[in-house]
Amino acid sequence: MNLKTRLLLFSLLITLTAFMPRSLAFAQTASDMDTLLKTDSVSVATASSFILGAADLLPAGLSGPDAEKAAYDLASSNGWIKAQSGDPITLKETSFLIMKAFKLKGGLMYSLFGSPRYAYREMVYQKLIIGSTDQSMKLSGPKLLQIIDSTLNHSGGY
């Protein structure tokens, strides 16, 4: 990783930790956050722990593998995620998980069908997902944090 990329990731980490809600700040340890920022393809369990932690749906004091297991079990039992815990999470799966965890309202198609495809389209429409993306692309750690940040701003989570 070159110096410019490291500085960008460091500034993103500082910015996110300065403005993140207390629930997310205490739910994730610094090493969890550092590991996520270096990840090119986030697993379903890891994404679930960060998303459900930000939505304040996880018990206090959980981090690392315990938080990932609890988050995956909760998301899976509610039908919010169908992939295996170790699989790389896609953008449409992330969108659906966020829409459900944060209880975000969607447009007509999301209201009628409530599927990951329409959750993704709704999040793009609401500008929670920015940039040229594909709904089936694998999610990197920094991209996941950017989407969580946008969602928290949108839903008043700060």
Residue, then its C-alpha position, 0 to 999 in steps of 0.5 A: m500500500n502506498l503512502k497516499t492510500r495509507l493516509l487516506l485510510f488513516s484520515l477515514l478512520i479518524t473521521l469515522t471514529a470522531f463522528m460515529p455514534r456511541s453504540l458503534a464506537f463501543a461495539q467495535t474495537a480498534s483492531d476490528m476497525d483496523t482489520l476491516l479497513k484493510t479488507d478487500s472482501v468483507s465476509v457476511a458475518t463481519a458485515s453483519s456485526f458492523i451493520l447490526g452494531a451500528a443499528d444498536l441491535l447487538p448486546a453491549g460488550l461483544s466484539g470480534p468473533d463473538a459479535e460476528k456470530a451473534a450478528y450473523d445468527l440474528a440476521s439469519s434467523n430474521g431472514w435478512i441474510k441467506a448467505q453463509s457466514g464466511d462468504p463474501i457479502t455482496l452490495k445487494e445483500t448489504s443493502f437488504l441487511i441495512m434496510k432491515a436493520f435500520k427499518l428504512k422505508g423504501g419505495l413502491m417496488y421495495s415495499l411490494f417485493g422487499s428483496p435484496r435487489y430492490a433494497y440495493r436500488e432504493m439505497v442508490y436512489q436515496k444516495l446511501i450508495i454513491g459511485s458506480t457500483d454493481q449490485s453483485m460486487k463484493l464489498s471492501g471494508p472502507k466501502l462498507l464503512q462509507i455506506i454505514d456512515s451514509t445510512l447513519n446520517h440519513s436515519g439520524g443515528y448520529 
